[in-house]
Amino acid sequence: MGSNPTARALKLKIVSKIKEYFTETKKEMLENVSWPTWKELQANTIIVVVASVLISLFIFAMDFGFGIAGDEKSLWRGALGFIYGMF
């Protein structure tokens, strides 16, 4: 079984395309992408953390409020009711 020249050419073409992809990606990331400054990055991180905490508190409040309305026979007592019911 000798090597198939067509298969070898196909493999070389695929490897060439992959190398070209990574070369173009590196060029794009270094030359065309505008990266934020350190202060911008910190400010945006703080915004994301604060928004995440506020949204999680809102979801907790809604779940707690609707969960309290249910009694022991209710199908839904909120996530906390479900967790407490497991013990």
Backbone as JSON, one array per atom type, in Angstrom:
{
  "sequence": "MGSNPTARALKLKIVSKIKEYFTETKKEMLENVSWPTWKELQANTIIVVVASVLISLFIFAMDFGFGIAGDEKSLWRGALGFIYGMF",
  "N": [[0.84, -1.17, 0.0], [0.96, 1.88, -1.11], [1.61, 5.41, -0.64], [-1.03, 7.69, -1.1], [-1.08, 10.16, -3.47], [-3.06, 12.08, -3.86], [-4.52, 12.13, -1.46], [-2.49, 12.98, 0.23], [-1.98, 15.54, -0.8], [-4.43, 16.71, -0.21], [-4.38, 16.66, 2.61], [-2.21, 18.39, 3.05], [-3.31, 20.72, 2.02], [-5.4, 21.17, 3.81], [-3.96, 21.53, 6.22], [-2.57, 23.81, 5.48], [-4.69, 25.65, 5.21], [-5.58, 25.75, 7.87], [-3.33, 26.84, 9.14], [-3.26, 29.3, 7.83], [-5.67, 30.38, 8.78], [-5.11, 30.74, 11.56], [-2.99, 32.54, 11.38], [-4.22, 34.78, 10.17], [-6.1, 35.32, 12.15], [-4.49, 36.06, 14.32], [-3.33, 38.38, 13.23], [-5.63, 39.97, 12.92], [-6.46, 40.25, 15.61], [-4.35, 41.69, 16.7], [-4.05, 43.99, 15.12], [-6.54, 45.11, 14.32], [-8.46, 45.03, 16.34], [-9.91, 46.94, 18.89], [-8.78, 47.37, 21.98], [-9.91, 47.61, 25.37], [-8.97, 50.13, 27.79], [-7.19, 49.77, 30.95], [-8.6, 51.06, 33.0], [-11.15, 51.34, 31.85], [-11.82, 48.65, 31.61], [-11.93, 47.88, 34.32], [-14.05, 49.52, 35.21], [-16.2, 48.57, 33.65], [-16.28, 45.95, 34.57], [-17.07, 46.31, 37.23], [-19.63, 47.32, 36.79], [-20.88, 45.08, 35.65], [-20.73, 43.23, 37.78], [-22.26, 44.53, 39.79], [-24.76, 44.71, 38.46], [-25.29, 41.97, 38.17], [-25.56, 41.15, 40.86], [-27.79, 42.71, 41.63], [-29.79, 41.71, 39.89], [-29.85, 39.03, 40.7], [-30.73, 39.35, 43.34], [-33.28, 40.39, 42.86], [-34.49, 38.2, 41.55], [-34.36, 36.36, 43.63], [-36.05, 37.63, 45.51], [-38.51, 37.59, 44.14], [-38.91, 34.82, 43.86], [-38.95, 34.07, 46.53], [-41.15, 35.55, 47.46], [-43.35, 34.55, 45.9], [-43.12, 31.94, 46.62], [-43.76, 31.85, 49.34], [-46.47, 32.23, 49.3], [-47.56, 29.79, 48.68], [-48.93, 26.84, 50.17], [-48.32, 23.93, 52.25], [-49.34, 21.9, 50.66], [-49.12, 22.84, 48.18], [-47.93, 22.85, 44.8], [-45.75, 24.37, 44.03], [-43.39, 25.94, 45.93], [-41.45, 27.76, 45.71], [-37.9, 28.05, 45.1], [-36.44, 27.95, 47.47], [-38.29, 26.76, 49.2], [-38.45, 24.27, 47.99], [-35.83, 23.34, 48.34], [-35.65, 23.35, 51.18], [-37.64, 21.53, 51.68], [-36.48, 19.15, 51.0], [-35.03, 18.29, 53.13]],
  "CA": [[0.0, 0.0, 0.0], [1.75, 3.09, -1.22], [0.89, 6.61, -0.22], [-1.91, 8.25, -2.12], [-0.7, 11.55, -3.65], [-4.24, 12.94, -3.74], [-4.8, 12.26, -0.03], [-1.41, 13.79, 0.8], [-2.22, 16.92, -1.23], [-5.59, 17.18, 0.55], [-3.92, 16.92, 3.97], [-1.39, 19.61, 3.01], [-4.22, 21.85, 1.8], [-6.1, 21.39, 5.08], [-2.99, 22.1, 7.15], [-2.31, 25.17, 5.0], [-5.87, 26.46, 5.55], [-5.59, 25.94, 9.32], [-2.25, 27.78, 9.42], [-3.72, 30.61, 7.34], [-6.7, 30.85, 9.71], [-4.49, 31.24, 12.78], [-2.21, 33.73, 11.02], [-5.16, 35.88, 9.97], [-6.71, 35.62, 13.44], [-3.49, 36.81, 15.09], [-3.23, 39.7, 12.62], [-6.87, 40.68, 13.25], [-6.48, 40.57, 17.04], [-3.3, 42.66, 17.01], [-4.11, 45.22, 14.34], [-7.87, 45.67, 14.06], [-9.31, 45.03, 17.53], [-9.63, 48.02, 19.83], [-8.83, 46.81, 23.32], [-10.21, 48.63, 26.38], [-7.91, 50.46, 28.73], [-7.35, 49.11, 32.24], [-9.68, 51.74, 33.75], [-12.42, 50.95, 31.22], [-12.07, 47.25, 31.98], [-12.36, 47.86, 35.72], [-15.38, 50.13, 35.32], [-17.18, 47.65, 33.08], [-16.38, 44.79, 35.47], [-17.89, 46.72, 38.37], [-21.02, 47.4, 36.31], [-21.39, 43.71, 35.48], [-20.9, 42.63, 39.11], [-23.41, 45.17, 40.44], [-25.98, 44.27, 37.77], [-25.52, 40.55, 38.5], [-26.07, 41.08, 42.23], [-29.16, 43.25, 41.65], [-30.69, 40.77, 39.21], [-30.01, 37.84, 41.55], [-31.59, 39.73, 44.47], [-34.65, 40.49, 42.33], [-35.0, 36.83, 41.32], [-34.56, 35.78, 44.97], [-37.24, 38.24, 46.11], [-39.69, 37.08, 43.44], [-39.06, 33.41, 44.21], [-39.34, 34.01, 47.94], [-42.51, 36.07, 47.59], [-44.33, 33.61, 45.35], [-42.98, 30.67, 47.35], [-44.44, 31.96, 50.63], [-47.91, 32.17, 49.06], [-47.98, 28.4, 48.61], [-48.96, 26.12, 51.44], [-47.61, 22.66, 52.21], [-49.88, 21.05, 49.6], [-48.88, 23.53, 46.92], [-46.92, 22.25, 43.94], [-44.57, 25.23, 43.97], [-43.14, 26.74, 47.11], [-40.22, 28.5, 45.45], [-36.68, 27.24, 45.14], [-36.08, 27.72, 48.87], [-39.22, 25.76, 49.73], [-38.05, 22.99, 47.43], [-34.59, 22.92, 49.0], [-35.95, 23.04, 52.57], [-38.48, 20.34, 51.71], [-35.66, 17.96, 50.79], [-34.4, 17.87, 54.4]],
  "C": [[0.89, 1.23, 0.0], [0.93, 4.29, -0.78], [0.11, 7.18, -1.4], [-1.57, 9.73, -2.29], [-1.88, 12.51, -3.49], [-4.58, 13.18, -2.26], [-3.75, 13.14, 0.64], [-1.61, 15.27, 0.44], [-3.4, 17.52, -0.45], [-5.19, 17.52, 1.98], [-3.09, 18.2, 4.03], [-2.26, 20.85, 2.83], [-4.95, 22.2, 3.1], [-5.18, 22.04, 6.1], [-2.69, 23.55, 6.78], [-3.45, 26.11, 5.37], [-5.91, 26.75, 7.05], [-4.52, 26.95, 9.71], [-2.64, 29.19, 8.99], [-4.76, 31.21, 8.28], [-6.07, 31.46, 10.96], [-3.64, 32.49, 12.51], [-3.11, 34.94, 10.86], [-5.82, 36.29, 11.29], [-5.76, 36.45, 14.29], [-3.38, 38.24, 14.56], [-4.45, 40.55, 12.99], [-6.86, 41.14, 14.71], [-5.46, 41.65, 17.38], [-3.5, 44.0, 16.32], [-5.48, 45.88, 14.28], [-8.78, 45.75, 15.28], [-8.92, 46.2, 18.41], [-9.85, 47.49, 21.25], [-9.14, 47.91, 24.32], [-8.99, 48.93, 27.24], [-8.18, 49.76, 30.06], [-8.49, 49.74, 33.04], [-11.05, 51.39, 33.17], [-12.8, 49.53, 31.61], [-12.55, 47.14, 33.42], [-13.76, 48.41, 35.89], [-16.46, 49.19, 34.79], [-17.35, 46.41, 33.96], [-17.26, 45.12, 36.67], [-19.36, 46.8, 37.98], [-21.63, 46.02, 36.19], [-21.64, 43.05, 36.83], [-22.12, 43.21, 39.81], [-24.72, 44.73, 39.8], [-26.3, 42.82, 38.1], [-26.09, 40.4, 39.9], [-27.51, 41.58, 42.3], [-30.15, 42.29, 41.0], [-30.91, 39.53, 40.07], [-30.87, 38.15, 42.77], [-33.05, 39.85, 44.04], [-35.26, 39.11, 42.13], [-35.26, 36.16, 42.67], [-35.84, 36.31, 45.59], [-38.51, 37.71, 45.46], [-39.95, 35.62, 43.83], [-39.53, 33.27, 45.65], [-40.78, 34.46, 48.13], [-43.57, 35.11, 47.07], [-44.27, 32.28, 46.07], [-43.7, 30.69, 48.68], [-45.95, 31.78, 50.44], [-48.42, 30.74, 49.04], [-48.0, 27.76, 49.98], [-48.22, 24.79, 51.27], [-48.08, 21.77, 51.06], [-49.66, 21.65, 48.22], [-47.8, 22.81, 46.12], [-45.63, 23.07, 43.94], [-44.49, 26.09, 45.22], [-41.87, 27.57, 46.93], [-39.02, 27.57, 45.57], [-36.28, 26.95, 46.58], [-37.0, 26.67, 49.5], [-38.87, 24.37, 49.23], [-36.81, 22.46, 48.14], [-34.87, 22.53, 50.46], [-36.8, 21.78, 52.69], [-37.68, 19.05, 51.53], [-35.09, 17.43, 52.1], [-35.41, 17.58, 55.46]]
}
